[in-house]
């Protein structure tokens, strides 16, 4: 099913949410105007409002993931560069900001997110709705990348989360043309002719939140799958410049050995893929108010996808991307 255009705002004039899956960007994520039963007080929103801005950069030689996360009471960030030929992470950065200081995540996906700690700096910036910029300067690790314009619509998924009137929204891109450079110590990598994608998420989430995730993109084919706190609401397929909704996703993998093969599929018979890991980024964090247990294998997907049950299957062969198993207390 192709998706309808995004509404101009997530809430109507009475504060009622326009839940659904759409194609296109929105420029307002204001949860203070939510009407009952979703309305919450300012202190509750401060503790439960979570935002993150994530960018993936992919070439045959390198895969990078960069994220800035706003927990409400503090900001944190991470970045890594994975050399696909060596099968290992060759540069990494992870830092928690000071409460109320150090960074901010944009108010919407077309905005600017920033993180700074001492001399380390990360900027994820939408110079326009057509192009995005990623700048990272963390000592021996540096990225100067630009991507866009998009060749397919951006996903907007907006819906309830579990019980109790909690809501969440996310904007995810398909594959974006990429160019730029990455420096890891004395070694440099070119990003030219690579593919980028971004994930901007903004919502009110429960104290305990868990998910499995998979994402991979070329310029003509890509997908986003999630199973966990957001159900099937953000599952989508990008194919030949069009955006399609996918059904509930299933993840068959070994949590005790996440580098073993994964099998992911959707229950609408539109996607069936096998994932083989080349390596992984993993991190467990324990903060004063929060904790995170996270692993993100990097590798390739092979199998098939299609836009409808009657459409021919499109073969997917070694499409670079990631899976993820994440549990957060925040």
C-alpha positions in Angstrom: 0.0 0.0 0.0 1.4 3.4 -1.0 1.2 6.0 1.7 -0.8 9.3 1.6 0.9 12.7 1.9 1.8 13.9 5.4 -0.6 16.3 7.2 0.6 19.8 7.8 0.6 19.2 11.6 0.5 16.1 13.7 -2.4 17.5 15.9 -5.7 18.9 14.7 -7.1 22.2 16.0 -8.5 20.4 19.1 -5.2 18.7 20.0 -6.3 15.3 18.7 -3.5 13.3 17.1 -3.6 12.4 13.4 -2.3 8.9 13.8 -1.1 7.0 10.7 1.7 6.4 8.2 2.4 9.1 5.7 4.9 10.2 3.0 6.6 13.6 3.6 8.1 15.9 6.3 6.3 17.8 9.0 7.9 20.7 10.9 6.1 20.6 14.2 6.3 18.0 17.0 4.6 19.8 19.9 3.3 17.5 22.6 2.2 20.3 24.9 -1.0 20.7 22.9 -2.2 17.1 23.1 -5.8 16.6 24.2 -7.1 14.0 26.6 -6.5 11.1 26.9 -2.9 11.8 25.7 -2.4 15.1 27.6 0.3 15.2 30.2 1.8 17.8 32.6 5.0 19.6 31.9 7.1 17.6 34.4 5.8 14.2 33.1 6.6 15.3 29.6 10.1 16.4 30.6 10.9 13.0 32.0 9.3 11.0 29.2 10.0 13.1 26.1 12.8 11.4 24.1 14.2 12.6 20.8 17.1 11.3 18.6 18.7 12.1 15.3 20.6 9.2 13.7 22.5 9.1 10.4 23.9 6.1 8.6 26.6 6.3 5.9 27.3 3.3 3.8 30.0 2.5 1.1 31.5 -0.8 0.0 34.5 -0.1 2.3 32.9 1.6 5.3 29.7 1.9 7.4 29.2 4.7 9.9 26.5 5.4 12.4 26.1 8.7 14.2 23.4 9.6 16.7 22.5 12.5 19.1 20.0 11.5 21.7 18.0 13.9 24.0 16.7 12.1 27.1 14.9 15.2 28.4 17.2 15.7 31.4 20.5 15.2 29.5 21.9 14.6 26.0 24.1 11.8 24.9 25.9 11.0 21.6 27.8 8.2 19.8 29.5 7.6 16.5 31.5 4.8 14.9 33.2 3.9 11.7 33.2 0.2 10.7 35.8 -0.9 8.1 34.0 -3.6 6.1 37.1 -5.1 4.6 38.8 -5.4 8.0 35.6 -6.5 9.7 36.1 -4.2 12.7 35.4 -0.7 14.1 38.3 1.6 13.3 37.0 4.7 15.1 34.4 5.4 17.8 33.1 8.1 20.1 30.6 7.9 22.9 29.9 10.6 25.4 27.2 11.6 27.9 26.6 15.3 28.1 26.1 17.3 31.4 22.4 17.8 32.5 21.0 20.7 30.6 24.2 21.2 28.6 26.2 19.8 25.8 23.7 19.4 23.0 20.2 19.5 21.6 18.2 17.5 19.1 16.2 19.4 16.5 12.5 20.2 16.9 11.9 18.4 13.6 13.7 16.3 11.0 14.5 19.3 8.8 16.3 21.1 11.7 19.8 21.1 13.2 21.0 18.7 16.0 24.2 19.5 17.8 26.4 17.9 20.5 29.6 19.3 22.1 31.7 18.0 24.9 35.1 19.6 25.5 36.7 19.8 22.0 34.4 17.1 20.5 31.7 18.2 18.2 28.9 16.6 16.2 26.5 18.6 13.9 23.6 17.0 12.0 22.1 19.7 9.9 19.5 20.0 7.2 20.8 22.9 5.2 17.6 22.7 3.3 14.8 20.1 3.0 16.7 18.8 0.0 20.2 18.3 1.5 21.7 17.3 4.8 25.1 17.8 6.3 27.0 15.8 8.9 30.1 17.2 10.6 32.0 15.3 13.3 35.3 16.4 14.9 36.3 14.0 17.7 40.1 14.0 17.8 41.4 11.2 15.6 37.9 10.6 14.2 36.4 13.1 11.8 33.5 13.1 9.2 32.6 15.8 6.7 29.6 14.4 4.7 26.7 15.8 2.7 23.7 13.8 1.4 20.6 14.4 -0.7 18.4 15.4 -2.3 16.1 12.4 -1.6 15.1 10.2 -4.4 12.0 8.9 -2.6 9.6 10.2 0.0 10.4 10.4 3.7 8.3 8.2 6.0 6.3 9.8 8.8 4.9 7.3 11.3 2.8 8.6 14.1 0.9 6.5 16.6 0.2 5.4 20.2 2.7 3.4 22.3 1.2 0.7 24.5 -1.3 1.7 27.1 -1.9 5.0 28.9 -2.1 7.4 26.0 1.6 7.7 25.2 2.4 8.8 21.7 5.5 8.7 19.4 6.4 9.9 15.9 9.3 9.2 13.6 10.6 10.4 10.3 12.9 8.0 8.3 14.4 8.5 4.9 15.1 6.2 2.1 18.5 6.1 0.5 20.2 9.4 -0.1 23.1 10.1 -2.5 26.2 10.6 -0.4 29.6 12.2 -0.7 32.4 13.4 1.6 35.2 12.0 3.7 35.9 10.1 6.9 39.2 10.3 8.8 40.1 7.5 11.3 43.5 8.3 12.7 46.0 8.5 9.8 43.6 6.7 7.3 41.1 8.4 5.2 38.0 7.1 3.5 35.9 8.5 0.6 32.2 8.5 0.9 31.6 9.5 -2.7 29.0 7.4 -4.5 27.8 6.0 -1.1 24.3 6.0 0.4 23.1 7.7 3.5 19.9 7.6 5.5 18.5 9.3 8.5 16.2 8.5 11.4 14.6 11.4 13.4 12.3 10.2 16.2 10.4 12.3 18.7 7.8 11.2 21.3 6.7 10.4 24.8 8.0 7.0 25.8 7.7 4.6 28.7 10.4 4.3 31.3 11.2 0.8 30.0 11.5 0.7 26.2 12.8 -2.2 24.0 12.9 -2.9 20.3 14.5 -4.9 17.5 15.3 -2.9 14.4 16.6 -3.5 10.9 17.4 -1.0 8.1 19.3 -1.0 4.8 19.3 1.2 1.8 20.5 1.6 -1.8 19.2 4.5 -3.9 16.4 2.4 -5.5 15.6 0.0 -2.7 15.5 0.2 1.1 13.5 -0.8 4.2 12.9 0.0 7.8 11.6 -2.6 10.2 10.9 -2.4 14.0 9.4 -4.9 16.5 8.8 -3.7 20.0 7.4 -0.6 21.6 6.1 0.9 18.3 4.6 -2.3 16.8 4.4 -2.3 13.0 3.8 1.5 12.7 7.2 2.4 11.2 7.6 -0.6 8.9 8.1 0.6 5.4 9.6 -0.3 2.0 11.2 2.1 -0.4 11.2 0.8 -4.0 11.9 2.6 -7.2 11.2 6.0 -5.7 7.9 5.0 -4.0 7.1 4.4 -0.4 5.0 1.4 0.8 3.6 0.3 4.2 4.7 -3.1 5.5 3.0 -5.3 8.0 4.3 -6.6 11.3 7.9 -7.6 11.4 9.4 -10.8 12.8 13.0 -11.1 13.9 14.5 -14.6 14.3 17.9 -14.4 15.8 20.0 -15.6 18.8 20.2 -12.9 21.5 23.2 -14.7 23.0 25.0 -14.8 19.7 23.8 -11.7 17.7 26.6 -12.2 15.1 24.9 -15.4 14.0 22.6 -15.1 11.0 19.3 -13.3 11.4 16.0 -14.0 9.5 13.6 -11.0 9.2 10.2 -11.1 7.5 6.8 -9.4 7.5 3.5 -11.1 7.9 2.0 -9.5 4.8 4.4 -11.5 2.6 6.1 -8.4 1.2 9.6 -8.9 2.6 11.7 -11.9 3.5 15.4 -11.4 4.2 18.4 -13.1 5.7 21.1 -11.0 7.4 24.8 -11.9 7.8 26.8 -9.8 10.2 30.3 -8.6 9.4 30.8 -7.1 12.9 29.0 -5.1 15.4 28.9 -2.0 17.7 27.8 -2.8 21.2 27.6 -0.7 24.3 26.0 -1.0 27.7 25.5 2.2 29.7 24.5 2.8 33.3 23.7 6.3 34.2 22.2 7.8 37.3 18.6 7.8 36.0 19.0 5.6 33.0 20.5 2.5 31.5 20.9 1.1 28.0 21.8 -2.4 26.7 22.5 -2.2 23.0 24.0 -4.1 20.1 24.0 -3.1 16.4 25.4 -5.7 14.0 26.6 -4.4 10.7 26.3 -6.6 7.6 24.3 -7.5 4.5 20.7 -8.5 3.7 19.8 -11.0 1.0 16.4 -12.3 0.0 13.4 -10.6 -1.7 10.9 -7.7 -1.3 7.8 -6.7 -3.3 5.4 -3.8 -3.3 2.2 -5.9 -3.1 1.1 -9.5 -2.7 0.5 -9.8 -6.4 3.7 -8.0 -7.6 6.8 -9.9 -8.7 9.5 -10.4 -6.1 12.6 -8.1 -6.3 15.7 -9.9 -5.4 17.9 -8.3 -2.7 21.6 -9.3 -2.8 24.0 -8.3 -0.1 22.4 -4.9 0.7 24.5 -3.2 3.4 22.7 -2.2 6.6 22.2 -3.0 10.3 20.1 -4.9 12.7 19.7 -3.9 16.3 18.6 -5.3 19.7 18.1 -2.5 22.3 16.6 -2.2 25.7 16.5 1.2 27.5 15.5 2.4 30.9 15.2 6.2 30.6 
